[in-house]
């Protein structure tokens, strides 16, 4: 998770000693694990990352799904917990998410570990301010303390996989939280995907994972990258604003048919069977969400310092910046 200025993030953390910056070995799976994962069929797939405990966002998601003309498979790809520390919110968010397919994010994985060596488990790059990292670790510690009283929810979270594989039409889709190598990897970050050396790495990842699309989240920064071997789409955050002047979340829709909802940007896999990969706005009740957030994280709290500006829409990132 990032703070309110995601455009400054760059990949490749080097400090493996500070909690919140290290990437636990258990997070590393590699693209071969995506190739081996059991493949599920879907005609329309919604990939929803970074809900962060936002229940109005779940309401908005259910409305989008209900308005689809055909069946929809929903996969939550991690970090659906974060700001939801009230008991009722904690249980309700997890109940509603775990009715669907889900893979773990670093938040969920670290909730299930007995130690706190990795802090929030985000593996923040060096470019992220130390204060952001320290506050994230304390936020996670509070969520973890609240979750300790709900062993039944923890048992469900502990069973979540780190990757999922779907076939939408004739195209294989790899759903991850971070990148093709690690649950907390930053290789699919907006800054990384603009890098001059990334194309060769992407070729290897698409080939080894045997997919035509990667759908991810983790870095909180939306991006759509078209590559000769496929597409990478990062939905940023479903539960927080992503773009300047827009107080709404973002979800990924992958389907054999174009979206019945307004599309912010997207692409189709022209070289394969017809497939639409699109970013949809998630227009949740922003006023209600801000009130829910403030009730749990008032001014001066760690989450308020790191996230309130973003929750109220103070971002410099434009929709046009997402496509690289």
N, C-alpha and C positions, 0 to 999 in steps of 0.2 A: 504494500500500500504506500502511496505517496502523500505528500501534503498538498497544499492548495496551489502549488506552482509546478505541475508535472512536466512542463516543457523543458525544465533544466536538467532532467535526469539523463545520465549516461550509463552504459553497462559496465560489467566486469569489476565487481568488488575485489579489492586486494587484501583488506584487513580481515583475516579469518579468525581473529581472536575476540572481537567485540560482539557480544550478543546482539542479534538483529542484523548483523552484516554477514555472518557466516552461513554457509549452505550445508546443512547436515548431509552426511554420506547417504543416509536412508532416503533422501529426496531424489537421488540420481537413478534414473531408469534407462535412459538412452532411447533412441528412435526404434531400436529393435523390439522394445517392449510394446510400442504402439503398433508395430506390424503384427505382433503375436496376439494382441488383445482380441477378445471375442467381438465379432462384428455384429452390430444390430442394424436392422433396416428402418429407414424413416423416409417419408415423402417430404415432410417439412420438419426441420430441426431448429429449435430455438436454443442458442447457447447463451447462458446468463451468468456472467461473472461479476463478483464484487457487489453483492446486494448490501453488505455491511449492516445487516439488521434493519433495513428500511422496509417496514411493512406496507406503507403506501406504494412502494415500488412493486411489491408482490401483488397488490390489488391491481395496479396498472398492467402488470404482466398477464394476469388472469383475464383481463378485459381484452388485451390484444389476441391472446390465444382463442378466446371464445368467439372472436370475430373472424377467425380464419375459416375458409370454406371447407377445409378437409381436416383430417387428423393431424395433430401436432405432437411431436416428441420434444420434451423440455429437458435439457441437461444443464444443471447448475455446476459451473466449473470452479467452485471454490470461493472462499472468503465471503460466504453468506452471513457469517457471524462477524461482529466487530463492535458496533455501538450499542448492541442490544444487551444491556446488563441488568435491566429489570427482569425479575423472574418470569412474569407473564410474557414479555417480549422474547426472552430467550427461548422459552418453550414453543411459542407460537411460530416464530421464524423457522426453527428447525422442523417443526411438524409440517409446515407448508412446503418447505423445500424438499424434505425427504420423502414426500409422496411421489416425487419424480426421480429421474436419473440424476446422479450427482457424482462428481469427483472431488477430492479433498483439495483445499487450498492450504497455504502455510498456516493460516489461522486455525483451521480445524486440526491439522496434524499436530501443532504445538499444544492445542487444548488437550490432546490425548497422551502427551508424553509426561512422564513423572518428573523430569528435570526441566530446568529453565535455561539450559546452556545456550540455546539458539534464540532466546528472547521471543520475539514475534515470528521468527523464522523467515523474514522477508528477504534476507540476503541483500540488503540495501547496498547500492554502489557507493564508492567513495565520494561522488559528487553530491550525495544527499547529506545535508547538515547533521552533525552529531546530535543536536537537540531534537531533530525529527526522529532519529533512531531511538534515542533514550525515551522520548514520550511514547513511541509505538510499543516499546517493551513494557512500559508501565500500563498502557491501555490493555495490552494483552494479558498482563498479570491480573488485572481487575476482571476481565472477561473469564479468565481461567478460574479465578476464585469463585465467581458466580456459578460457573458450570460444574464445579466440584459437587454441588448439591443436587445434581441431576445425572446420576450414573447411567440411567437408561438412555439419555440422549448421548452421553459420551460413548456408550457401547455402540450405538448406531454410527456415530462419526468415526470410530476407530476401524470400522469395517469398510470405509469408503476407499475405492481404488484411486490411484494417482493419474490414470489415463483412461480414456474411453475411445471407442472406435465405432463409427457408423458408416453405412452406405446409403447415400442419398441419391436416388437415381442410379447412375452407373459410377459415381465418384465416391471414393473412400475419404472419410473425414476423420482426422485425429483431433480429439478434444483434450486439451491439457490446461493446467492452471498457469504454469510458467512458460517453458519452451519445450523443444523436442528432446532435450536432454535431462532436464531437472524440473521438479515441481516449483522451485524458486528461481529458475533460470531467467535471465534478462535478455536472451538472444532475440526475443520477439518484441522488445521494446521499440518504441518509435525511433529513438536516436540510433539504436543498433541497426535497425533495418535500413537506415539511410547510409550506413557505412559502406565504403568502397570495397571492402573485402567480404561482405556478407553474402554475395551471390553464390560463391563457391560453396560456402557452408550450407546455405539453403538447399543447393542441389543435392548435397550429401544427405541432409535431413529428410527431404521429400523422398529420395530414393530408398534410404534405409527404412523409413517408416512406412513406405509404400502407400502414401496418401496423396490426394490432389489438393486438399485443403487442411490447414492447421487453424483451429479456433482456440484462442487463449484469452487471458485477462492479466492478472497479477500486477502489472506495472502501473495501472490506472490511467494509462495514456492511450487513447484510441489510435488505431492504425490499420490501414489496408495496404498490403504489399502484393503487387502482381509480379509473378516470377515465371520464367519459362516452364518450370515444373509444377506450378500450382499457385495457390493464394494463401497468404497469412492474413487473418483478421483478428484484431484484438479489440474487444468491446469496451475497453477502458473500465467503466464502472456502471453497473445497473442502478446502484443506490446513491450515486452522487452526480452532480453536474459534470459535464465533460468539455463543454465549449463555451466560449465567451458569449454572454448574453442569453444563455439558455439554461434554465433551471430544471433539467430533466436527466434521467438516466439514459443508458444506451444498451441495446441488446443486439446480438447477431442472429440473423435469420438465414438459413441455408435450405434451399428448396428446389424442387423441380418446376415450380411455378413462381412468377413474380409476386411480390408482396401486395396484399390488398390495402396495406397501410402506407402512409407517406414514408419515403426512403430518404435518408440523409445522403448516402453514397453507397456504391456497391459495384459489383463486377459479375461477369458470367464466365464460366469455364468453356470458352468457345471451342477448345481443342478436344473436349470430351463430351459426354452426353450433356444435354442442356441442364445447367445448374446455375441458380441465382444465389449469390452471396451478398447479403445486404445488411447495412447498419440501420436499425430502426430506433427512433426516439422512444423513450419510455416516459410518457408524460404523467408522472405521479403527482400527488397533491403536495407541492413544495412547502406550503405554509404549515400543513399538518406535520410533515416530516421535520421541519425545523423545530417545531414545538416539541415533538417527541425527542429529538436530539438534545435540546436544551434542558429538558426534564431529567435527562440522564447525565449530561455533560455540561454543566453550567459554566459561565465565564470563569476563566482561571484554571479550569480542568485541562488535563493533557489533551484530550480529544478536541476541546474547544480551541485551544491554541493552534493545533495542527490543522484542523479541518473546517472550522466554522466559516472561514472566508470562502472556501470552495463550496460548501453547502449552500451559501447564499449567492453563488454564481460569480465570484471574483476570480475569473480565469482569463488568461491571454490567448489561449489556444482556440483557433477557429476551426470550423468544420472543414474548410479547404485544406487545413494543415494535415488532416488525418490520412489522406491518400498520398503514398510515397512511391 
